[in-house]
């Protein structure tokens, strides 16, 4: 690991860096993972329409546990950041993450205010004024009060508070895991994941309010992110398994998903339990898809251009879809009892959310990211140091 570098001719300055000790060859892009982001965003969307249309449309199997899409994002975040990592300064890393997520996040906060005020939603669930300041500071998930951590932006912004914490610890977690053997990495990841998952499961058994607080807690969700970092390191270092091994893992991962889906009918409100149960399947899916594409093999369906584009705008979609659903609901289209009317309401909300997401991605997210990255380009010697290349929003 590199710990210091020459900061200007004739002078030495300590600069905190992390990453491999020597430049690695450029790793291939993994658009299939971007396609999976679109699928995960759709799972979250199903959760937010579930209560309104469950009597008319068959969304219950996934809608009951649609919140697990966030766990998928957390694992994927750790994987993507690790896969794309090179040597970079800690300051550069933090600034690039800020430039990637915060401008659009800020716009989402303001857009929700613009919607909640005229629609008379101020004070309702997901619209508590007291939560605006913690949300702006990305600390709302650390405050164990539901009106705060779910208190602004349609109850989705809390996950960005968790992501901010993950970005904060990544420069410290990543090099320590990278320095370990395969067994050491897996052991370290389990040492974090198992106790945090156990506490989350226990919280659900004690009290539903405690379960929700644990569900939103960055300290308890960090295990999922570390799991993703570990998977990224294993994939990057060439761990693959035989074709038979991979088929066995794929079949087992698909079969295991039936367990949380089935339990979701009765225990869907135990978020800690269900989130824990889906982790093996999610981890296996991300690892198998990523390594297959990294080895130059196609991933049918997941890597198609339309799905990849939906994955590209999935961050914007995730932030704005509660607002789109609020508009459709206020128009009376979503709370429908017949299948046709319910389907129309869902499609209207989906179309509005996708349209807004595409516009915001191209007019806010991309331009703001490019501008802010140019504003801070790092030390003068950056051209001689392989830096972390942009990996897209890894949330």
Secondary structure, 3 states (H helix, E strand, C coil): CCCCEEEECCEEECCCEECCCCCCCCCCCCHHHHHHHHHHHHHHHHHHHHHHHCCCCCCHHHHCCCCHHHHHHHHHHHHHHHHCCCCEEHHHHHHHHHHHHHHHHHHHHHHHHHHHHHCCCCCCCCECCCHHHHHHCCCHHHCCCHHHHCCECCCCCHHHHHHHHHHHHHHHHHHHHHCCCHHHHHHHHHHHHHHHHHHHHHHHHHCHHHHHHHHHCHHHHHHHHHHHHHHHHHHHCCCCCCHHHHHHHHHHHHHHHHHHHHHHHHHCCCHHHHHHHHHHHHHHHHHHHHHHHHCCCCCCCCCCHHHHHHHHCHHHHHHHHHHHHHHHHHCCCCCCCCHHHHHHHHHHHHHHHHHHHHHHHHHHHHHHHHHHHHHCCCCHHHHHCCCCCCCCCCC
